[in-house]
Amino acid sequence: MSFSENVSGIIDEIELSRPYDKAIIKHRFLDEITFYEKKRDETKRYYNTFRFIVTTGSILLPAVLSMGQMDPAKLPKHFDVISYWFSWTISLLVTGSNGFLQLFSLDKNYFNYSMVVEQLKTEGWQYFGLSGKYEDYPDHQSAYKSFSKSVESIKRKQIEQEFQNGKGENKKKKFDFQGEMKKFKEEQQTIENVKKEATKSIVESIAENPKQIVNEVKEEVKEVKEVKEEVKSDDIKIEIKDGS
């Protein structure tokens, strides 16, 4: 007995003030579960078939090729021709099956359909038992709108993911030229502001203590002159020694 058949009796026992609310649950909630269960089972059948071909062919192909390395006298007649076409067939089946898996995204679709079915069932059981996210509601009627919203949210997310599969996910992030230019201008403005603040602080310090700045500059010039004099005296001494 399917999930829809088991739950249909439970829905009939739920106390809802409006009769069409039960019809909406049956024709929307239960039909969605039946629909995705069918898609899951169909996808699973193709997925398992192609995966079986890929796995089996990947095992048989090396075995057949290794047999061709044996002594030709010990091999059956026309074994080289048979092994060639057998290997070619296996390679074609493995490549084709793997290509169909990737082309139709059978693995992702199978997992997505399975997840949607389980999410819908979990949502339904929580609503029927007024548990989980519905435990604060006093009855099923007050929780009905929240339940319907959750079901539609699950459905919408699955549709978006199905249509974006293999397209929206693989698109590279576009370069935002305007955003990058704005960011660059902001960085340049920050640098200019820092320069202005630094220049302003230097000017203010000079304006407050001009004599001190002048004295410090004179001291530095004096030190430079003394160093030059010492260097010159050392050069003279070296020349005298060389002359002697």
Secondary structure, DSSP 4 states (H G I P E B T S, - for coil): --HHHHHHHHHHHS--SSHHHHHHIIIIIIHHHHHHHHHHHHHHHHHHHHHHHHHHHHHHHHHHHHHTTS-GGGSPTTHHHHHHHHHHHHHHHHHHHHHHHHHTTHHHHHHHHHHHHHHHHHHHHHHHHT-GGGTT-SSHHHHHHHHHHHHHHHHHHHHHHHHHTTTTTTSPPPP-HHHHHHHHHHHHHHHHHHHHHHHHHHHHHHHH-HHHHHHHHHHHHHHHHHHHHHHHHHHHHHHHHHH-
